[in-house]
Amino acid sequence: KRFMEQETLKALEKFNLKLDPRQEVSTLTIAEQSLVQIVKALYFKPKILILDEPTSALSIDQKDNIFRIIRELCQQNKTTILYVSHRLEEVMEIGDRVTVLRDGKYIDTKDIKDISVNDIVSMMVGRQITKINVEKDRKKGKQLLKVENLNRKNMLHNINFELAEGEILGFAGFVGSRRTELMRAIFGLDKINSGNIYIEGKKVKISSPKVAIRNGIGFIPENRKDDALIPLMSIAQNMIVLILKELSKFLFINKRKEKNAVSELIKKLAIKVSDSSNLITSLSGGNQQKVIIARWLSRKPKILICDEPTRGIDVGAKKEVHSILLELAKQGMGVIVVSSELPEVLSISDRIIVMHEGKITGEFSNEEATEEKVMMKAAALEE
């Protein structure tokens, strides 16, 4: 044990990390945990080391430290580094060659000295997006949501945007852009340090999801399986979990009201269900997502935040979810869509807001947005 602690201390010192080798990893910050993982990988002096988004949680000083060690290893011809990153400036700084993948396919490999950031972006885009879903004649109403100078320490920086009735507002950005963190803050899951949120012009303090729901906000999280579904409950129970009070009298659920509510939601969203008393896990991913949307529709929210609404579902189900969101907007709901699939954001949104590392770096109307323009802003690059 003593030897292990001494070796750990040596490795930490090499990275200028002032940590106690006996300290539990769970007590460290996310950045420190990331550094410990990298130190551990480098300690064993591998011939090939894959670093996947290694600096996403690190400060500039910590990143520079990592790069120093990487350069030392490469100069000694001891380790080959495969460096995966959405931060194109880092790729240009640390790489010798760059390989671009798009939609799971190999595009090209170039020497860094022979390529620019703009060249990389062009290779990453490589296609025209046909924007066919947005209905140009859909009326936008009054302001539903206004976020003003919202800040969360080390996460979100001076966020400002508005959402109108009948509007679908898309949020685009790379991994680490903090779009999910922003949505969690608006819904009251994470604390904000400063800033204001207005619902229909009225300033509100959203201290918890309960308060958000009371103010007419619904939230579909990005991880359906872990954060939205209740696996041991039936399809019907998953649908009505937010309106149990309305369906109950003297602590007992009115079965007739429950059946009517569930039937209406199944019909409205065309959910493919043989028996609503079956477990939610018996449904396909697409139909599970529809159940989660139905859950929020039962509350009749003014604003629906959808974080990765079509992740993990097939193409047919994606189109159905898109149709549902477009219909909700047509009925006057304000819809926010966060998606890592840029074609999805471009095709369904009336406006697109782009984020990079907790800051808004761009905003486009549907008409002016292109994939290349959005990606340039997502990488915090000037056009």
C-alpha positions in Angstrom: 0.0 0.0 0.0 2.8 2.4 0.9 4.5 1.6 -2.5 1.3 2.3 -4.3 0.8 5.7 -2.6 4.4 6.7 -3.4 4.0 5.8 -7.0 0.7 7.6 -7.2 2.3 10.7 -5.7 5.1 10.6 -8.3 2.7 10.4 -11.1 0.5 13.2 -9.7 3.6 15.4 -9.2 4.6 14.9 -12.9 1.2 16.5 -13.8 1.6 19.2 -11.1 -1.5 17.7 -9.4 -1.6 18.6 -5.7 -3.8 15.7 -4.6 -3.6 13.3 -1.7 -3.1 9.7 -3.0 -5.3 8.5 -0.1 -8.2 10.8 -1.1 -11.4 9.1 -2.4 -12.0 9.8 -6.1 -15.7 10.5 -5.4 -14.7 13.6 -3.4 -12.8 15.2 -6.3 -14.2 17.7 -8.8 -15.1 16.5 -12.3 -11.9 18.1 -13.7 -9.7 16.4 -11.1 -11.4 13.0 -11.8 -10.7 13.5 -15.5 -7.0 14.3 -14.7 -6.7 11.2 -12.5 -8.0 9.0 -15.3 -5.5 10.5 -17.7 -2.6 10.1 -15.2 -3.7 6.5 -14.6 -3.6 5.7 -18.4 -0.2 7.4 -18.9 1.4 5.7 -15.8 1.3 2.3 -17.6 3.2 3.8 -20.6 0.9 2.3 -23.3 2.1 2.0 -26.9 -1.3 3.4 -28.1 -3.4 5.8 -26.0 -6.9 6.8 -27.0 -8.0 10.1 -25.4 -11.7 10.8 -26.0 -12.6 14.4 -25.2 -10.0 14.5 -22.5 -10.1 18.3 -21.9 -13.9 18.8 -21.8 -13.9 19.5 -18.1 -10.5 21.0 -17.7 -9.2 24.6 -17.2 -6.8 26.1 -19.7 -3.8 25.5 -17.3 -4.9 21.8 -16.9 -5.2 21.4 -20.6 -1.8 22.9 -21.2 -0.4 20.4 -18.7 -1.9 17.5 -20.5 -0.6 18.7 -23.8 2.9 19.1 -22.3 2.9 15.4 -21.3 1.5 14.3 -24.6 4.2 16.1 -26.5 6.9 14.6 -24.2 5.6 11.1 -24.9 5.5 11.6 -28.6 8.9 13.2 -28.8 10.3 10.1 -27.0 8.6 7.9 -29.6 7.1 5.8 -26.9 3.4 6.4 -27.4 1.0 6.9 -30.3 -1.9 9.1 -29.3 -5.4 9.0 -30.9 -6.9 12.3 -29.8 -10.7 12.6 -30.2 -12.1 16.1 -29.8 -14.8 18.4 -31.0 -12.6 21.4 -30.1 -11.0 22.0 -33.5 -8.5 24.5 -32.1 -7.1 21.8 -29.9 -6.9 19.4 -32.8 -4.8 22.0 -34.7 -2.6 22.6 -31.7 -1.8 19.1 -30.7 -2.2 16.9 -33.8 0.2 15.9 -36.5 -2.5 14.5 -38.7 -6.3 14.8 -38.6 -8.9 12.2 -39.7 -12.5 13.3 -40.2 -15.5 10.9 -39.7 -19.0 11.9 -40.7 -22.1 9.8 -39.9 -19.9 6.9 -38.9 -18.0 6.9 -42.2 -14.4 7.7 -43.0 -14.0 11.0 -45.0 -10.3 11.9 -45.2 -6.9 12.2 -43.4 -4.7 15.2 -43.8 -1.5 16.5 -42.3 -2.2 19.4 -39.9 0.3 21.6 -41.8 -1.8 21.2 -45.0 -5.2 22.0 -43.6 -7.2 24.8 -41.9 -10.0 24.7 -39.4 -12.4 25.8 -42.2 -11.3 22.8 -44.2 -12.1 20.5 -41.4 -15.5 22.1 -40.9 -16.2 21.6 -44.6 -15.3 18.0 -44.5 -17.5 17.5 -41.3 -20.5 19.1 -43.1 -20.2 17.6 -46.6 -23.9 17.7 -47.4 -26.9 19.9 -48.1 -29.7 19.9 -45.6 -33.2 19.9 -47.0 -35.4 21.8 -44.6 -38.9 20.5 -45.3 -40.7 20.3 -41.9 -41.0 23.9 -40.7 -44.4 25.4 -41.6 -43.7 28.9 -42.7 -47.3 30.0 -42.1 -47.4 28.9 -38.4 -48.3 32.0 -36.3 -46.0 33.0 -33.5 -47.7 34.5 -30.5 -46.7 36.3 -27.3 -43.5 35.7 -25.4 -43.8 32.7 -23.2 -40.3 32.4 -21.8 -37.5 34.9 -21.3 -34.1 33.9 -19.9 -32.0 36.9 -18.9 -28.3 37.0 -17.9 -28.5 33.5 -16.5 -25.2 32.2 -14.9 -24.1 29.0 -13.2 -20.6 28.8 -11.8 -18.2 27.2 -14.3 -21.1 26.0 -16.4 -23.3 28.7 -17.9 -22.3 32.3 -18.8 -24.6 35.2 -19.3 -27.4 33.3 -21.2 -30.1 35.4 -22.9 -32.9 34.2 -25.1 -36.7 34.2 -25.6 -39.3 31.7 -26.7 -42.7 32.6 -28.2 -46.1 30.9 -28.4 -46.2 28.5 -31.4 -42.4 28.5 -31.8 -39.9 25.6 -32.0 -36.5 26.9 -30.8 -33.6 24.6 -31.5 -30.4 24.4 -29.5 -27.2 23.2 -31.3 -23.7 22.6 -30.2 -20.9 20.1 -29.7 -20.4 17.8 -26.7 -19.5 20.0 -23.8 -21.5 23.0 -25.0 -23.7 22.8 -21.8 -27.1 22.8 -23.6 -28.4 20.1 -21.3 -27.1 22.0 -18.2 -29.0 25.0 -19.4 -32.2 23.1 -19.7 -31.8 21.5 -16.3 -31.3 24.9 -14.8 -34.4 26.3 -16.4 -36.4 23.3 -15.2 -35.1 23.8 -11.6 -33.0 20.6 -11.5 -29.7 22.6 -11.1 -29.2 25.8 -9.1 -28.4 29.0 -10.9 -26.1 31.6 -9.4 -27.6 34.7 -11.0 -30.0 35.8 -13.7 -33.8 35.9 -14.2 -36.4 33.7 -15.8 -39.8 35.2 -16.9 -42.9 33.2 -17.8 -45.4 35.2 -19.9 -43.7 38.4 -18.7 -43.8 37.5 -15.0 -40.5 37.0 -13.2 -40.4 33.6 -11.5 -37.9 31.9 -9.2 -37.7 28.3 -10.3 -36.1 26.5 -7.4 -37.3 23.0 -8.2 -39.0 21.0 -10.9 -42.2 21.2 -8.9 -42.1 25.0 -9.3 -41.3 24.7 -13.0 -44.3 22.4 -13.5 -46.5 24.8 -11.6 -45.4 27.5 -14.0 -46.3 25.5 -17.1 -42.9 24.0 -18.0 -42.4 20.4 -19.1 -39.1 18.6 -19.5 -38.2 15.5 -21.5 -34.6 14.5 -20.4 -32.0 13.2 -22.8 -31.7 9.9 -21.0 -35.1 8.3 -21.4 -34.2 5.0 -19.8 -32.7 6.4 -16.5 -34.4 9.8 -16.0 -37.9 9.5 -17.5 -39.3 6.0 -17.6 -40.5 4.2 -14.5 -39.7 0.6 -15.6 -41.7 -1.3 -13.0 -44.9 0.7 -13.8 -47.4 0.0 -16.6 -47.7 2.1 -19.8 -50.9 3.8 -18.3 -49.2 4.5 -15.0 -46.2 6.1 -16.7 -48.6 8.3 -18.7 -50.7 9.6 -15.8 -48.1 9.9 -13.1 -48.2 13.7 -13.2 -52.0 14.0 -12.9 -52.7 11.5 -10.2 -54.2 14.2 -8.0 -56.7 15.2 -10.7 -57.7 11.6 -11.2 -58.1 10.7 -7.5 -60.7 11.2 -4.8 -59.9 10.4 -1.2 -56.5 8.9 -2.2 -58.2 6.4 -4.6 -57.7 6.7 -8.4 -61.0 7.0 -10.4 -60.5 4.1 -12.8 -63.0 5.5 -15.3 -61.2 8.9 -15.4 -57.8 7.1 -15.7 -59.0 4.9 -18.6 -60.5 7.9 -20.5 -57.3 10.0 -20.0 -55.0 7.2 -21.1 -57.2 6.3 -24.1 -57.3 9.9 -25.2 -53.5 10.3 -25.0 -52.9 7.0 -26.9 -55.2 8.1 -29.7 -53.8 11.6 -29.8 -50.2 10.5 -30.2 -50.9 7.3 -32.2 -49.1 5.2 -29.6 -48.9 1.5 -30.7 -50.2 -0.3 -27.6 -51.8 -3.7 -27.3 -52.7 -3.3 -23.6 -51.9 -0.2 -21.5 -51.6 -2.3 -18.4 -48.4 -3.9 -19.8 -45.1 -2.7 -18.5 -43.6 0.4 -20.2 -40.5 -1.7 -21.0 -42.7 -3.8 -23.4 -42.8 -0.9 -25.9 -40.3 0.1 -28.6 -38.1 3.1 -28.0 -40.2 5.3 -30.2 -43.4 4.4 -28.4 -41.8 4.8 -25.0 -40.8 8.4 -26.1 -44.4 9.0 -27.1 -45.6 7.9 -23.7 -43.2 10.4 -22.1 -44.5 13.2 -24.4 -48.1 12.0 -23.5 -47.2 12.3 -19.8 -46.4 16.0 -20.2 -49.4 16.6 -22.5 -51.6 15.4 -19.6 -50.3 18.5 -17.7 -51.1 20.9 -20.6 -47.8 22.8 -20.3 -47.2 26.1 -22.0 -43.5 25.3 -22.6 -42.1 21.8 -23.4 -38.3 21.3 -23.3 -37.2 18.3 -25.3 -33.6 17.2 -24.8 -32.6 14.7 -27.5 -36.2 13.8 -28.2 -35.4 11.2 -30.9 -32.2 9.6 -29.5 -32.2 5.9 -29.9 -35.4 5.5 -32.0 -35.8 4.5 -35.6 -36.3 6.8 -38.6 -40.1 6.2 -38.8 -40.5 7.0 -35.1 -38.4 10.1 -35.5 -40.7 11.4 -38.1 -43.7 10.7 -35.9 -42.1 12.6 -32.9 -41.3 15.5 -35.2 -44.9 15.6 -36.4 -46.1 15.6 -32.8 -43.8 18.5 -31.8 -44.8 20.5 -34.9 -48.5 20.0 -34.1 -48.0 21.1 -30.5 -46.3 24.3 -31.7 -49.2 24.8 -34.2 -51.6 24.6 -31.2 -49.6 27.4 -29.5 -47.1 25.6 -27.2 -43.6 26.9 -27.0 -41.2 24.0 -27.8 -37.4 23.8 -27.2 -35.5 21.1 -29.0 -32.0 20.2 -28.0 -30.4 17.7 -30.4 -26.9 16.5 -31.2 -28.2 15.7 -34.7 -27.7 19.0 -36.6 -30.0 18.0 -39.5 -32.8 17.5 -37.0 -32.3 20.9 -35.5 -32.2 22.6 -38.9 -35.3 20.8 -40.2 -37.6 21.3 -37.3 -36.7 24.6 -35.7 -38.0 28.1 -36.4 -34.9 29.5 -34.9 -31.6 27.9 -33.9 -29.4 29.0 -30.9 -25.8 27.8 -30.9 -23.8 27.2 -27.8 -20.1 26.6 -27.1 -18.8 25.8 -23.6 -21.7 27.4 -21.7 -22.0 30.5 -23.9 -24.4 31.4 -26.7 -22.2 32.0 -29.7 -24.8 32.4 -32.5 -28.5 32.6 -33.4 -30.1 32.0 -36.8 -33.6 31.9 -38.3 -34.5 28.7 -40.1 -34.2 30.5 -43.4 -30.6 31.7 -42.9 -29.2 28.7 -41.0 -26.9 26.3 -42.8 -25.0 23.4 -41.3 -21.7 25.0 -42.0 -22.7 28.3 -40.4 -24.0 26.5 -37.3 -20.9 24.4 -36.9 -18.6 27.4 -37.2 -20.5 29.0 -34.3 -20.5 25.7 -32.4 -16.7 25.7 -32.6 -16.7 29.4 -31.6 -15.1 30.3 -34.9 -15.6 33.4 -37.0 -17.1 32.9 -40.5 
